[in-house]
Amino acid sequence: MVDKTINLAIDAMGGDNAPFEIIKGAVLSIQNNNKINILLVGDEIQIKNSLSQLGPEALESIETNRITIIPSEGVIKDGDQPVIALKKNPKASIVISAYLVKNGQADGLISMGSTGASMAACALKMGIIKGIERPTVGGPIIGNSPNTLVLDIGANIDCKPSQLVTFAVLGTVYAKLTFNISNPRIGILNVGSEEGKGNKLIRDTYDLLKNTNLNFIGNIEPQDLFHNKAEVVVCDGFVGNILLKTLESSGDLIEHFLYEELQNKISEDLLNVISTKALNLFNVGETYGAAPLFGVNGIAALGHGKATHKTIINAIKSIIIWIENDLINEMNKELKNYKINNNNE
């Protein structure tokens, strides 16, 4: 690990609370970490207005080069078709952010904007790792199974069996590097644990995974996700995104329920501790801030559109770890060790 300044490109225009919450998170992060500099990509006027609202110290960060504003034109929204939107907005904030990583001005990027657009921009500008068909987004999503990685969680709605196998390979490499597990267990998210269960995609993926040298343990049912049955669980992005949003909303519901039931019955401090633990049991999104985009030749952290400044702070902490561990080069090296047979498709 090289001790050097880390430059991060942040899509200031991505997310429901952009740009103010995104910029607030960036400013607070540089105030607490001297080894990072931030490239804020977006509308220059809006970025400067947000910095002004955060006080003179935030504006001074431009003069000291802790923050650099990189102008962009246009924003790609969640409802836009990614490929078409990228063609119409070639200078959009996420496109410029990806370019900064590609040309070495930034060591990684963070975006809370459209997942589809972020994935497409990163693939277009950074390129895809050799041997990977399509990038994917994944991460730990359950609090009491912090070493269980689920992917895809929304980047690829329709998948082929061979793509799910490459997701398993990428997840295995990530689990090795971040969880320090020498031989991560791989499972397929399914409606039953027996071989032969599920739709055609799942059955064909099962057959492919059996013929790899991955540590494939078979099918994983939804309830198994809470009990550390596997370190890497694969599914298509349609299933994964529904799972993610169900868990997030369940955590919010239980947190609110506990708060309402216990309010005025226990101390406020204890109430906050209990309700926060309940939230994190189902949703660790705020803990990590963002999930890595797997499969592109550059480090990218993608987060939820409702992100606040706290989310950005945690996303910055996460991406620093990936950069310091040289995630992309390590993935490229590890991928050579895995055999993928796509002949069954």
N, C-alpha and C positions, 0 to 999 in steps of 0.2 A: 504494500500500500504506500503510495507516494503522498507525502505531506505537501500539498499544494493548494493554491486557491481554486475553488470550484466555482465555475460560472454557470448559472442556471437561467435558461430561457423560460419565462412564464407567460402564457397566453392570458393577458390581462382582460381580454374581452370575453373569455369563455365562462359560461355558468350563469345561473339565474341572478346572482348577486354581484355580477361583474359591473364595473371594474373595482368598485370601492373595497369590497371584502377581500378580493384577490390581492389587491395592492396593500391593504392593511396587513395581511398575513405575511407578505414579502418584507415589508418594512420592519415588522416586529422580529422577523427571523434574522435579518442582517444585524439588528441591534443586539441580538443574543448569540451571534456566531460570526466571529471575525474572519473565518476562512471561506466565506461565500460572498459572491457578488451576484446581483440580479440584473437580467436583461428583461425589462418589461416591454412586451410586444403588444401594440394596440394603438388606439386613437390618441395622438399626442396631447390634445387639449383635455380629453377626459382623464387621462393619466395624471397630468399636472394638476387638474382640479382636485382629484382624489388625494394626491400628495399634499396639496395645500390644506385640505380638511384635516389631515393627520398632523399638521403642525410644522414649524420651521425645521425641526430636526429631520423630518422626512424629506423636505426639499433640499436640505444640505447634503443628503446622501447622493444627490446627483452630482454636486460639485466635487465630492470626494471619490466619485466613480464607484461607489458601492452599488448604486442603481444607475442603469443606462436605459434611456427610452429608445426603443426601436419602433419607428412608425410603421403602421400597416394600414391597409384599406379594405374594409369590409369584414363582416362576421358571418360565419356559417352557423345556422341555428339547428336545433335538434330535429325540426320537421323537414329540413332540406334533404334532398337526395344527394349523398356525399359526393359522388363522382361529378355530377352535373354542377353542384355548387362550387366544387374546386375549380372547374373550368371557368365558371362565371366570376370567381373571386380568387384569382391567382396570387393576390397580395394580401389575402386574409391573414388574420393574426396567427392561426394555427399553422398555416403554410410557411410563413416567415419564421416561426419558432422552430419548425422542423428543419428548415434550411440552415438556421444558425447552428444546429447540432451537426448537420451534414458537413458544413465547411469548417468546423472546429472552433467556432466562436463560443459555443456553449457545450458543456459536458453532458447536459441532459435537458429535457423540457418537461414542464408541468402544464396540463390543461384540464379544466373542469367543463369544457365545452362538449359539443356533439362527439360521442364516441366514434361513430362511423366516419365522420370527417377527420377526426384526429388520427384514426387508424389509416385512412386512405392517404392523408398528407404525409404521415411518417413513412409509409411504405413507398410512396412516390419519391420523396426527397432523400430518405436514408437508404432505401433498398431493403430487400428481404434477405435474411440469413440463408445461405446455401443449404438446400435440403428441406426447407420449410415452405409449404404451399401457401399458407395464409397466416398473417399475424393473429394473435388472440389476446384477450384480456382475462386475467384471473388473479386470485389472491385468497388469503384466509378471510372467511366471511362469518364465521361462528366463533363467539367468544370462548366457549369452553372446549373448542377444538382449534387452538391457535396454530397448530402445525398441520392443519388440513387445508390444502389449496384446491379451490374449485375453478376450473376453466373449461369452457368459455363462459363468461358471465354477461355477455351482451354484444360482443363485437361481430360475431358471425351467426346470423339467425339460421341459415341453411348450411349444413356441413355434409361432407363425404366422410366415409369411414377412415380413409387415410389421413384426413385432416385431424380427426379426433386422436389418431395415433401420434401425429406430430405434436398435438397439444400435450399428450402424455409425456413425450420426450422432453419438451420444454419445461413442463412442470417438474419432472424428475431432476433436471439440472438445477432449477431454482431451489427446490427443496434441499438438494445437497449443499448448495452455497449458503442458503439463509437459515435452514433448520439444522444444519450439520448432521444430517442423516445419511449414512453411507449408501443405503440401498432402499430408497423410498418405495412404499407400496402404492400400486396403481389400481384404481377401481373405476368402473363405469357407473354413473348414476342411472338407476333403472327402477322399474316398478316391482321387481322381485329379484331375489339373490340367485336363483337357479339359472344355469346356462340354458339358453334357448328362450328366455323371457325377453319381452320388449319388442319394439318395432324393428323394421329391417335395418335401419341405420345402426341400432345398438347391437343386433345379432351379428352383423357383418364386422362391426368394430371389434366385437369380442373375438371373432375368428382371427382377425389381423393381430390383435394384441397377444394372443396365445403364441404367435410365431415370431415375436420379438424377444430380445434378451432383457426386456424390462421386467421388473418385479410385479407382474400382473397377478392380482388376487381374485379377479372376477367382478361380479356385479355388487354395487353398493346401493342399498335402499335409503330413502331420505332420512329415516330415523338414525341410520348408522353415522350420518354426518356429525352427530353430537357426541360420538363416543370414540373418536380417533381411530376408526377402523382402517383408514388409509391416509397417506400423506398427500396424494394427488388423486383428485376425482374429476373425470372428464365428462362433458356433456356438450350439446350444441348450445349456441348463445340464446336461443329461444327459451329453452328449459332453464338455463343458468340465470338469465335475467329475471324470469318469473320467481325463481328461488330466492335470488338476492333481494328483490323488492318485497317479497312476502316476509322474509326475515327482518328486513329493516322496519317494515310497518308493524310487525309483531312486537319488536323491541320498543318502538314508540308507544304502542298501545299499552304494553305492560308497565312501562315507565310511568305513563300518565295515570294508569289505574292505581298503582302503588302510591303515587304521590297524593292522589285524591283520597284514598282510603286511610292513609297514615298521617295526613296533615292534621296538626294540632294534637296528635296522640304521642308523637315522639319529637325529639329536638330537630330543628331545621337541618343541622349539620348531618345528623344520622340519617335523616330522610333523604338528603341529597346523595349520600353514599350508597344507600340501598337502591334508590331509583336509577342511579348511574350504573351500578353493577348489573341491574336487570336489563338495562338497555344494551350494555356491552356483551351480555350473554348471547344475544341474538345478532348483534351488529357491531363489528369491529372496524367499520369504515372510518370512524373518527380517529381510531387509534393509529391506523396506517396513513390515513389521509387520501391515498390514491393507490391504484393497482398498477403493476407494471404492464406495459404493452410488450408481449413476447413475440419474437420472431423477426424484428426489424434490426438493422445494423446501427443502432443508436439507442440510448436509454431514454425512455419516455414514461411518465407517470400520468395516468388518466384517472380523473375522479368524478364524483357525482355533481350534477348541475346545481344542486341546492347548497353547495359548499359555502362555508363561512371562513373567516380569517383563521379560525382554529384548525379547520381542515387543511388549509394551505400550509400552516406551520408544520403540521404532522406530515404532509406530503413532502415537504422539503427535507425533513428528517429522514424519511424513507428513501428518497432518491439519492441522498448523500451516501447512505449505506451501499446502495447498488453501484454507485460510481466508484466508491473507494474499494469495493470488492471486484471491480473490473468485470461486471456482470456479462457484458456482451462477448468479450474475448474468451471468458471462461465457458460460456455457452457454446461458442464456436468450437472450442477444443473438445468439450464433452460430447457434442453431437456426433463427432466422428466415431465415438465408441458404440453407437447404437445402430442396430440393423432394423430397417423398416421394409417390410415386404408388402407392396401394394398390388400384387398380382391377383388378389381375390376380388378386386373391384370390377 
